[in-house]
Amino acid sequence: MKKNNLHQMKPQDIVVLAKLISLNDPAYTQIDLALSLEMSQSEISSSLSRSTYSGLLINNGKEINRKLFFDFIKYGLAVSFPQHPGPIVRGTVTAHSAPPLDLEFISDEKYVWPYAKGQSRGQSIAPLYPTVPQAVILDTDLHELLALFDAVRVGRAREKNRALAILEQRLC
């Protein structure tokens, strides 16, 4: 039974795939991914293996199957890794509160990933992986992708639909 669990996708796999899209460099190394995402190299290796097994990574793990990944985000993300806003905390903005959606959706209600060094206060949204708030500091593309994914996970219909439209342009 344990062997079957080796290939089940985990939330950090979505973060690793988003980082690969952000890098846009098939010559990436696992060490660079691990450092930039503040994950261990074994976590990166396992994540890449799961994504390859699922068909989300193709060509020996060097290319993302972007259409399949978009379909997963659209139809499976909110079901596989659901999230509901929590208490008000300090953190890093996400979902409709972060670029690129923050200029389109004006709201008194902010969503944030909890992070003591964050610049905003809002309802907490658990990130797909605990180190996401640190990993996005130097990578605005990664921040935008993960914020769009969160809009799909927790957004209302308009926010979710707009996030999906942007993601379709970026991923497909």
TIRO-2110 file (N, C-alpha, C; in Angstrom, 1 decimal):
// TIRO-2110
0.8, -1.2, 0.0, N, 1, A
0.0, 0.0, 0.0, CA, 1, A
0.9, 1.3, 0.0, C, 1, A
1.9, 1.2, 0.7, N, 2, A
2.8, 2.4, 0.8, CA, 2, A
3.4, 2.8, -0.5, C, 2, A
3.7, 1.8, -1.4, N, 3, A
4.2, 2.0, -2.7, CA, 3, A
3.3, 2.9, -3.5, C, 3, A
2.0, 2.7, -3.4, N, 4, A
1.0, 3.5, -4.2, CA, 4, A
1.1, 5.0, -3.8, C, 4, A
1.4, 5.2, -2.6, N, 5, A
1.4, 6.6, -2.1, CA, 5, A
2.6, 7.4, -2.6, C, 5, A
3.6, 6.7, -3.1, N, 6, A
4.8, 7.3, -3.7, CA, 6, A
4.5, 8.3, -4.8, C, 6, A
3.4, 8.0, -5.6, N, 7, A
3.2, 8.8, -6.8, CA, 7, A
2.0, 9.7, -6.6, C, 7, A
1.4, 9.8, -5.4, N, 8, A
0.3, 10.8, -5.2, CA, 8, A
0.8, 12.2, -5.2, C, 8, A
0.2, 13.1, -5.9, N, 9, A
0.6, 14.5, -5.9, CA, 9, A
0.5, 15.1, -4.5, C, 9, A
1.4, 16.0, -4.2, N, 10, A
1.4, 16.8, -3.0, CA, 10, A
1.3, 18.3, -3.3, C, 10, A
0.9, 19.1, -2.4, N, 11, A
0.8, 20.5, -2.7, CA, 11, A
2.1, 21.1, -3.1, C, 11, A
3.2, 20.7, -2.6, N, 12, A
4.5, 21.3, -3.0, CA, 12, A
4.8, 21.0, -4.4, C, 12, A
4.2, 20.0, -5.0, N, 13, A
4.5, 19.7, -6.4, CA, 13, A
4.0, 20.9, -7.3, C, 13, A
2.9, 21.5, -6.9, N, 14, A
2.3, 22.6, -7.6, CA, 14, A
3.3, 23.8, -7.5, C, 14, A
3.9, 24.0, -6.4, N, 15, A
4.9, 25.0, -6.2, CA, 15, A
6.1, 24.8, -7.0, C, 15, A
6.6, 23.6, -7.1, N, 16, A
7.8, 23.2, -7.9, CA, 16, A
7.5, 23.5, -9.3, C, 16, A
6.3, 23.0, -9.8, N, 17, A
6.0, 23.3, -11.2, CA, 17, A
5.8, 24.8, -11.5, C, 17, A
5.3, 25.5, -10.6, N, 18, A
5.2, 27.0, -10.8, CA, 18, A
6.6, 27.6, -10.9, C, 18, A
7.5, 27.1, -10.1, N, 19, A
8.9, 27.6, -10.1, CA, 19, A
9.5, 27.3, -11.5, C, 19, A
9.3, 26.1, -12.0, N, 20, A
9.8, 25.7, -13.3, CA, 20, A
9.3, 26.6, -14.4, C, 20, A
8.0, 27.0, -14.3, N, 21, A
7.4, 27.9, -15.3, CA, 21, A
8.1, 29.3, -15.1, C, 21, A
8.2, 29.7, -13.9, N, 22, A
8.9, 31.0, -13.6, CA, 22, A
10.3, 31.1, -14.1, C, 22, A
11.1, 30.0, -13.9, N, 23, A
12.4, 29.9, -14.4, CA, 23, A
12.5, 29.9, -15.9, C, 23, A
11.6, 29.2, -16.5, N, 24, A
11.6, 29.0, -18.0, CA, 24, A
13.0, 28.6, -18.5, C, 24, A
13.6, 27.6, -17.9, N, 25, A
15.0, 27.2, -18.2, CA, 25, A
15.1, 25.7, -18.1, C, 25, A
15.0, 24.9, -19.2, N, 26, A
15.1, 23.5, -19.1, CA, 26, A
16.4, 23.0, -18.5, C, 26, A
17.4, 23.9, -18.4, N, 27, A
18.7, 23.5, -17.9, CA, 27, A
18.8, 23.7, -16.3, C, 27, A
17.6, 23.8, -15.7, N, 28, A
17.6, 24.0, -14.2, CA, 28, A
18.3, 22.8, -13.5, C, 28, A
18.7, 23.1, -12.3, N, 29, A
19.3, 22.0, -11.5, CA, 29, A
18.4, 21.8, -10.3, C, 29, A
18.4, 20.6, -9.7, N, 30, A
17.6, 20.4, -8.5, CA, 30, A
18.1, 21.2, -7.3, C, 30, A
19.4, 21.4, -7.3, N, 31, A
20.0, 22.2, -6.2, CA, 31, A
19.5, 23.6, -6.3, C, 31, A
19.5, 24.2, -7.5, N, 32, A
19.0, 25.6, -7.6, CA, 32, A
17.5, 25.7, -7.2, C, 32, A
16.7, 24.7, -7.6, N, 33, A
15.3, 24.7, -7.2, CA, 33, A
15.2, 24.6, -5.7, C, 33, A
15.9, 23.7, -5.1, N, 34, A
15.9, 23.5, -3.7, CA, 34, A
16.2, 24.8, -2.9, C, 34, A
17.3, 25.5, -3.4, N, 35, A
17.7, 26.7, -2.7, CA, 35, A
16.6, 27.8, -2.9, C, 35, A
16.1, 28.0, -4.1, N, 36, A
15.2, 29.0, -4.4, CA, 36, A
13.8, 28.8, -3.7, C, 36, A
13.4, 27.6, -3.5, N, 37, A
12.2, 27.3, -2.8, CA, 37, A
12.3, 26.9, -1.4, C, 37, A
13.5, 27.0, -0.9, N, 38, A
13.8, 26.6, 0.5, CA, 38, A
13.2, 25.2, 0.9, C, 38, A
13.5, 24.3, 0.0, N, 39, A
13.1, 22.9, 0.2, CA, 39, A
14.4, 22.1, 0.2, C, 39, A
14.3, 20.9, 0.7, N, 40, A
15.4, 20.0, 0.6, CA, 40, A
15.5, 19.4, -0.8, C, 40, A
16.8, 19.0, -1.2, N, 41, A
16.9, 18.4, -2.5, CA, 41, A
16.1, 17.1, -2.7, C, 41, A
16.0, 16.4, -1.6, N, 42, A
15.2, 15.1, -1.7, CA, 42, A
13.7, 15.5, -1.9, C, 42, A
13.2, 16.6, -1.3, N, 43, A
11.8, 17.0, -1.6, CA, 43, A
11.7, 17.3, -3.1, C, 43, A
12.6, 18.1, -3.6, N, 44, A
12.6, 18.4, -5.0, CA, 44, A
12.6, 17.2, -5.9, C, 44, A
13.5, 16.3, -5.6, N, 45, A
13.6, 15.1, -6.4, CA, 45, A
12.3, 14.3, -6.4, C, 45, A
11.8, 14.1, -5.2, N, 46, A
10.5, 13.4, -5.1, CA, 46, A
9.4, 14.1, -5.8, C, 46, A
9.4, 15.4, -5.7, N, 47, A
8.3, 16.2, -6.4, CA, 47, A
8.4, 16.0, -7.9, C, 47, A
9.6, 16.1, -8.5, N, 48, A
9.8, 16.0, -9.9, CA, 48, A
9.4, 14.5, -10.3, C, 48, A
9.7, 13.6, -9.5, N, 49, A
9.3, 12.2, -9.8, CA, 49, A
7.8, 12.0, -9.9, C, 49, A
7.1, 12.6, -8.9, N, 50, A
5.6, 12.5, -8.9, CA, 50, A
5.1, 13.2, -10.1, C, 50, A
5.6, 14.4, -10.4, N, 51, A
5.1, 15.1, -11.6, CA, 51, A
5.4, 14.4, -12.9, C, 51, A
6.5, 13.7, -13.0, N, 52, A
6.8, 12.9, -14.2, CA, 52, A
5.8, 11.8, -14.3, C, 52, A
5.6, 11.1, -13.2, N, 53, A
4.7, 9.9, -13.1, CA, 53, A
3.3, 10.3, -13.5, C, 53, A
2.8, 11.5, -13.1, N, 54, A
1.5, 12.0, -13.4, CA, 54, A
1.3, 12.5, -14.8, C, 54, A
2.5, 12.7, -15.5, N, 55, A
2.4, 13.3, -16.9, CA, 55, A
2.5, 14.8, -16.9, C, 55, A
2.6, 15.4, -15.7, N, 56, A
2.8, 16.9, -15.7, CA, 56, A
4.1, 17.3, -16.2, C, 56, A
5.1, 16.5, -16.0, N, 57, A
6.5, 16.8, -16.6, CA, 57, A
6.7, 15.7, -17.6, C, 57, A
7.2, 16.2, -18.8, N, 58, A
7.5, 15.3, -19.9, CA, 58, A
9.0, 15.6, -20.4, C, 58, A
9.4, 14.8, -21.4, N, 59, A
10.7, 14.9, -21.9, CA, 59, A
11.8, 14.8, -20.8, C, 59, A
11.8, 13.7, -20.1, N, 60, A
12.7, 13.4, -19.1, CA, 60, A
12.7, 14.5, -18.0, C, 60, A
11.5, 15.0, -17.7, N, 61, A
11.4, 16.0, -16.6, CA, 61, A
11.9, 17.4, -16.9, C, 61, A
12.1, 17.7, -18.2, N, 62, A
12.6, 19.0, -18.5, CA, 62, A
11.6, 19.9, -19.1, C, 62, A
10.4, 19.4, -19.3, N, 63, A
9.3, 20.3, -19.9, CA, 63, A
8.0, 20.0, -19.2, C, 63, A
7.3, 21.1, -19.0, N, 64, A
6.0, 20.9, -18.3, CA, 64, A
4.9, 20.7, -19.4, C, 64, A
4.0, 19.8, -19.1, N, 65, A
2.9, 19.6, -20.0, CA, 65, A
1.9, 20.7, -19.6, C, 65, A
2.0, 21.8, -20.2, N, 66, A
1.3, 23.0, -19.8, CA, 66, A
-0.2, 22.9, -19.9, C, 66, A
-0.7, 22.2, -20.9, N, 67, A
-2.2, 22.1, -21.1, CA, 67, A
-2.7, 21.2, -20.0, C, 67, A
-2.0, 20.1, -19.7, N, 68, A
-2.5, 19.3, -18.6, CA, 68, A
-2.4, 20.0, -17.2, C, 68, A
-1.3, 20.7, -17.0, N, 69, A
-1.2, 21.5, -15.8, CA, 69, A
-2.3, 22.5, -15.6, C, 69, A
-2.6, 23.2, -16.7, N, 70, A
-3.7, 24.2, -16.7, CA, 70, A
-5.0, 23.5, -16.3, C, 70, A
-5.3, 22.4, -17.0, N, 71, A
-6.5, 21.6, -16.7, CA, 71, A
-6.6, 21.2, -15.3, C, 71, A
-5.4, 20.8, -14.7, N, 72, A
-5.4, 20.4, -13.3, CA, 72, A
-5.7, 21.6, -12.4, C, 72, A
-5.1, 22.8, -12.7, N, 73, A
-5.4, 24.0, -11.9, CA, 73, A
-6.9, 24.3, -12.0, C, 73, A
-7.4, 24.3, -13.2, N, 74, A
-8.8, 24.7, -13.5, CA, 74, A
-9.8, 23.7, -12.8, C, 74, A
-9.6, 22.4, -12.9, N, 75, A
-10.6, 21.5, -12.5, CA, 75, A
-10.2, 20.7, -11.2, C, 75, A
-9.0, 20.7, -10.8, N, 76, A
-8.6, 19.9, -9.7, CA, 76, A
-8.0, 20.5, -8.5, C, 76, A
-7.4, 21.7, -8.7, N, 77, A
-6.6, 22.4, -7.6, CA, 77, A
-7.5, 22.6, -6.3, C, 77, A
-8.6, 23.2, -6.5, N, 78, A
-9.5, 23.6, -5.4, CA, 78, A
-10.1, 22.4, -4.7, C, 78, A
-10.2, 21.3, -5.4, N, 79, A
-10.7, 20.1, -4.9, CA, 79, A
-9.6, 19.3, -4.2, C, 79, A
-8.5, 19.2, -4.8, N, 80, A
-7.4, 18.5, -4.2, CA, 80, A
-6.7, 19.1, -3.0, C, 80, A
-6.6, 20.5, -3.1, N, 81, A
-5.9, 21.2, -2.0, CA, 81, A
-6.8, 22.4, -1.6, C, 81, A
-8.0, 22.1, -1.1, N, 82, A
-8.9, 23.2, -0.7, CA, 82, A
-8.4, 24.1, 0.4, C, 82, A
-8.9, 25.3, 0.4, N, 83, A
-8.5, 26.3, 1.4, CA, 83, A
-9.7, 27.2, 1.7, C, 83, A
-9.8, 27.6, 3.0, N, 84, A
-10.8, 28.6, 3.3, CA, 84, A
-10.1, 29.7, 4.1, C, 84, A
-10.4, 30.9, 3.9, N, 85, A
-9.7, 32.0, 4.7, CA, 85, A
-9.9, 31.8, 6.2, C, 85, A
-8.8, 32.1, 6.9, N, 86, A
-8.7, 32.0, 8.3, CA, 86, A
-8.7, 33.3, 9.0, C, 86, A
-8.1, 33.3, 10.2, N, 87, A
-8.1, 34.6, 11.0, CA, 87, A
-7.2, 35.6, 10.4, C, 87, A
-7.3, 36.9, 10.9, N, 88, A
-6.5, 38.0, 10.4, CA, 88, A
-5.1, 37.8, 11.0, C, 88, A
-4.1, 37.9, 10.1, N, 89, A
-2.7, 37.8, 10.5, CA, 89, A
-1.9, 38.7, 9.6, C, 89, A
-0.6, 38.9, 10.0, N, 90, A
0.4, 39.6, 9.2, CA, 90, A
0.9, 38.6, 8.1, C, 90, A
1.1, 39.1, 6.9, N, 91, A
1.7, 38.2, 5.9, CA, 91, A
1.9, 38.8, 4.6, C, 91, A
2.1, 38.0, 3.6, N, 92, A
2.3, 38.3, 2.2, CA, 92, A
1.1, 38.1, 1.4, C, 92, A
0.7, 39.2, 0.6, N, 93, A
-0.6, 39.1, -0.1, CA, 93, A
-0.7, 38.0, -1.1, C, 93, A
-1.9, 37.4, -1.3, N, 94, A
-2.1, 36.4, -2.2, CA, 94, A
-3.5, 36.5, -2.8, C, 94, A
-3.9, 35.6, -3.7, N, 95, A
-5.2, 35.6, -4.4, CA, 95, A
-5.5, 36.9, -5.0, C, 95, A
-6.7, 37.5, -4.8, N, 96, A
-7.1, 38.7, -5.4, CA, 96, A
-6.4, 39.9, -4.8, C, 96, A
-5.7, 39.8, -3.7, N, 97, A
-5.0, 40.9, -3.0, CA, 97, A
-3.6, 41.1, -3.6, C, 97, A
-3.1, 40.2, -4.4, N, 98, A
-1.8, 40.3, -5.0, CA, 98, A
-1.8, 40.6, -6.5, C, 98, A
-0.8, 41.1, -7.1, N, 99, A
-0.7, 41.2, -8.5, CA, 99, A
-0.8, 39.8, -9.2, C, 99, A
-1.5, 39.7, -10.3, N, 100, A
-2.0, 40.7, -11.1, CA, 100, A
-3.4, 41.1, -10.9, C, 100, A
-4.1, 40.4, -9.9, N, 101, A
-5.5, 40.7, -9.7, CA, 101, A
-5.8, 41.9, -8.8, C, 101, A
-4.9, 42.4, -8.1, N, 102, A
-5.1, 43.4, -7.1, CA, 102, A
-5.7, 44.7, -7.7, C, 102, A
-5.3, 45.0, -8.9, N, 103, A
-5.8, 46.2, -9.6, CA, 103, A
-7.2, 46.1, -10.2, C, 103, A
-7.6, 44.8, -10.4, N, 104, A
-8.9, 44.5, -11.0, CA, 104, A
-10.0, 44.3, -10.0, C, 104, A
-9.6, 43.9, -8.8, N, 105, A
-10.6, 43.6, -7.7, CA, 105, A
-10.3, 44.4, -6.5, C, 105, A
-11.0, 45.5, -6.3, N, 106, A
-10.8, 46.3, -5.2, CA, 106, A
-11.6, 45.8, -4.0, C, 106, A
-11.0, 45.5, -2.9, N, 107, A
-11.7, 44.8, -1.8, CA, 107, A
-11.1, 45.3, -0.5, C, 107, A
-11.9, 45.5, 0.5, N, 108, A
-11.4, 45.7, 1.9, CA, 108, A
-10.9, 44.4, 2.5, C, 108, A
-11.2, 43.3, 1.9, N, 109, A
-10.9, 42.0, 2.4, CA, 109, A
-9.6, 41.5, 1.7, C, 109, A
-8.5, 41.5, 2.5, N, 110, A
-7.2, 41.0, 2.0, CA, 110, A
-7.0, 39.6, 2.4, C, 110, A
-6.3, 38.8, 1.5, N, 111, A
-5.9, 37.5, 1.8, CA, 111, A
-4.4, 37.5, 1.8, C, 111, A
-3.8, 36.8, 2.8, N, 112, A
-2.3, 36.8, 3.0, CA, 112, A
-1.9, 35.4, 3.4, C, 112, A
-0.7, 35.0, 2.9, N, 113, A
0.0, 33.9, 3.5, CA, 113, A
0.6, 34.3, 4.8, C, 113, A
0.4, 33.6, 5.9, N, 114, A
1.0, 34.1, 7.2, CA, 114, A
2.5, 34.1, 7.1, C, 114, A
3.1, 35.3, 7.5, N, 115, A
4.5, 35.5, 7.4, CA, 115, A
4.9, 36.6, 8.3, C, 115, A
5.7, 36.4, 9.3, N, 116, A
6.0, 37.4, 10.3, CA, 116, A
6.6, 38.7, 9.7, C, 116, A
7.3, 38.5, 8.6, N, 117, A
8.0, 39.7, 8.0, CA, 117, A
7.1, 40.3, 6.9, C, 117, A
5.9, 39.8, 6.7, N, 118, A
5.0, 40.3, 5.7, CA, 118, A
4.6, 41.7, 5.9, C, 118, A
4.2, 42.4, 4.8, N, 119, A
3.9, 43.8, 4.8, CA, 119, A
2.4, 44.1, 4.9, C, 119, A
1.6, 43.1, 5.0, N, 120, A
0.1, 43.3, 4.9, CA, 120, A
-0.5, 42.5, 6.0, C, 120, A
-1.8, 42.9, 6.3, N, 121, A
-2.6, 42.2, 7.2, CA, 121, A
-3.9, 41.7, 6.5, C, 121, A
-4.3, 40.5, 6.7, N, 122, A
-5.5, 40.0, 6.1, CA, 122, A
-5.8, 38.7, 6.6, C, 122, A
-6.9, 38.1, 6.0, N, 123, A
-7.3, 36.8, 6.3, CA, 123, A
-6.2, 35.8, 5.9, C, 123, A
-5.9, 34.8, 6.7, N, 124, A
-4.8, 33.9, 6.4, CA, 124, A
-5.3, 32.8, 5.4, C, 124, A
-4.4, 32.6, 4.4, N, 125, A
-4.6, 31.5, 3.5, CA, 125, A
-3.4, 30.6, 3.6, C, 125, A
-3.5, 29.4, 3.9, N, 126, A
-2.4, 28.5, 4.0, CA, 126, A
-1.7, 28.3, 2.7, C, 126, A
-0.5, 28.6, 2.5, N, 127, A
0.2, 28.4, 1.2, CA, 127, A
0.3, 26.9, 0.9, C, 127, A
0.5, 26.6, -0.4, N, 128, A
0.7, 25.3, -0.8, CA, 128, A
1.9, 24.6, -0.2, C, 128, A
2.8, 25.3, 0.3, N, 129, A
4.0, 24.8, 1.0, CA, 129, A
4.5, 25.9, 2.0, C, 129, A
4.9, 25.5, 3.2, N, 130, A
5.2, 26.5, 4.2, CA, 130, A
6.2, 27.6, 3.8, C, 130, A
7.2, 27.3, 2.9, N, 131, A
8.2, 28.3, 2.6, CA, 131, A
7.8, 29.2, 1.5, C, 131, A
6.6, 29.1, 1.0, N, 132, A
6.2, 30.0, -0.1, CA, 132, A
6.4, 31.5, 0.1, C, 132, A
6.0, 32.0, 1.3, N, 133, A
6.2, 33.4, 1.6, CA, 133, A
7.6, 33.9, 1.4, C, 133, A
8.6, 33.0, 1.8, N, 134, A
10.0, 33.4, 1.6, CA, 134, A
10.4, 33.2, 0.2, C, 134, A
10.0, 32.2, -0.5, N, 135, A
10.4, 31.9, -1.9, CA, 135, A
9.9, 32.9, -2.9, C, 135, A
8.8, 33.6, -2.6, N, 136, A
8.3, 34.6, -3.6, CA, 136, A
9.0, 36.0, -3.4, C, 136, A
9.7, 36.2, -2.4, N, 137, A
10.3, 37.5, -2.2, CA, 137, A
11.1, 38.0, -3.3, C, 137, A
12.0, 37.1, -3.9, N, 138, A
12.8, 37.5, -5.0, CA, 138, A
12.3, 37.1, -6.4, C, 138, A
11.1, 36.5, -6.4, N, 139, A
10.6, 36.0, -7.7, CA, 139, A
9.2, 36.4, -7.9, C, 139, A
9.0, 37.6, -8.5, N, 140, A
7.7, 38.1, -8.7, CA, 140, A
6.8, 37.2, -9.6, C, 140, A
7.4, 36.6, -10.6, N, 141, A
6.6, 35.7, -11.5, CA, 141, A
6.1, 34.5, -10.7, C, 141, A
6.9, 34.0, -9.8, N, 142, A
6.4, 32.9, -9.0, CA, 142, A
5.3, 33.4, -8.0, C, 142, A
5.5, 34.6, -7.5, N, 143, A
4.4, 35.1, -6.6, CA, 143, A
3.1, 35.3, -7.3, C, 143, A
3.2, 35.8, -8.5, N, 144, A
1.9, 36.0, -9.3, CA, 144, A
1.3, 34.7, -9.6, C, 144, A
2.1, 33.7, -10.1, N, 145, A
1.5, 32.4, -10.4, CA, 145, A
0.8, 31.7, -9.1, C, 145, A
1.5, 31.8, -8.0, N, 146, A
0.9, 31.2, -6.8, CA, 146, A
-0.3, 31.9, -6.3, C, 146, A
-0.3, 33.3, -6.5, N, 147, A
-1.4, 34.1, -6.1, CA, 147, A
-2.6, 33.8, -7.0, C, 147, A
-2.4, 33.6, -8.3, N, 148, A
-3.4, 33.2, -9.2, CA, 148, A
-4.0, 31.8, -8.8, C, 148, A
-3.1, 30.9, -8.5, N, 149, A
-3.6, 29.6, -8.0, CA, 149, A
-4.5, 29.7, -6.8, C, 149, A
-4.1, 30.6, -5.9, N, 150, A
-4.9, 30.8, -4.7, CA, 150, A
-6.2, 31.4, -5.0, C, 150, A
-6.3, 32.3, -6.0, N, 151, A
-7.5, 32.9, -6.4, CA, 151, A
-8.5, 31.7, -6.9, C, 151, A
-7.9, 30.7, -7.6, N, 152, A
-8.7, 29.6, -8.0, CA, 152, A
-9.1, 28.8, -6.8, C, 152, A
-8.3, 28.7, -5.8, N, 153, A
-8.6, 27.9, -4.6, CA, 153, A
-9.7, 28.5, -3.7, C, 153, A
-9.6, 29.9, -3.6, N, 154, A
-10.5, 30.5, -2.6, CA, 154, A
-11.3, 31.7, -3.1, C, 154, A
-11.2, 32.0, -4.4, N, 155, A
-11.9, 33.1, -5.0, CA, 155, A
-13.3, 32.9, -5.2, C, 155, A
-14.0, 34.0, -5.3, N, 156, A
-15.4, 34.0, -5.8, CA, 156, A
-15.4, 33.7, -7.3, C, 156, A
-16.6, 33.5, -7.9, N, 157, A
-16.6, 33.2, -9.3, CA, 157, A
-15.9, 34.2, -10.2, C, 157, A
-16.1, 35.5, -10.0, N, 158, A
-15.4, 36.5, -10.9, CA, 158, A
-13.9, 36.4, -10.7, C, 158, A
-13.4, 36.3, -9.5, N, 159, A
-12.0, 36.3, -9.3, CA, 159, A
-11.4, 35.0, -9.8, C, 159, A
-12.1, 33.9, -9.6, N, 160, A
-11.6, 32.6, -10.1, CA, 160, A
-11.6, 32.6, -11.6, C, 160, A
-12.6, 33.1, -12.3, N, 161, A
-12.7, 33.1, -13.7, CA, 161, A
-11.6, 34.0, -14.3, C, 161, A
-11.4, 35.2, -13.7, N, 162, A
-10.3, 36.1, -14.2, CA, 162, A
-8.9, 35.4, -14.0, C, 162, A
-8.7, 34.8, -12.9, N, 163, A
-7.4, 34.1, -12.6, CA, 163, A
-7.2, 33.0, -13.7, C, 163, A
-8.2, 32.3, -14.0, N, 164, A
-8.1, 31.2, -14.9, CA, 164, A
-7.8, 31.7, -16.3, C, 164, A
-8.4, 32.9, -16.7, N, 165, A
-8.2, 33.5, -18.0, CA, 165, A
-6.7, 33.9, -18.1, C, 165, A
-6.2, 34.5, -17.0, N, 166, A
-4.8, 34.9, -17.0, CA, 166, A
-3.8, 33.7, -17.1, C, 166, A
-4.2, 32.7, -16.3, N, 167, A
-3.4, 31.5, -16.2, CA, 167, A
-3.4, 30.7, -17.6, C, 167, A
-4.5, 30.7, -18.3, N, 168, A
-4.6, 30.1, -19.6, CA, 168, A
-3.6, 30.8, -20.5, C, 168, A
-3.6, 32.1, -20.5, N, 169, A
-2.6, 32.8, -21.4, CA, 169, A
-1.2, 32.5, -21.0, C, 169, A
-0.9, 32.4, -19.8, N, 170, A
0.5, 32.2, -19.3, CA, 170, A
1.0, 30.7, -19.4, C, 170, A
0.0, 29.8, -19.3, N, 171, A
0.4, 28.4, -19.3, CA, 171, A
0.3, 27.7, -20.6, C, 171, A
-0.7, 28.1, -21.4, N, 172, A
-1.0, 27.3, -22.6, CA, 172, A
-0.4, 27.9, -23.9, C, 172, A
END
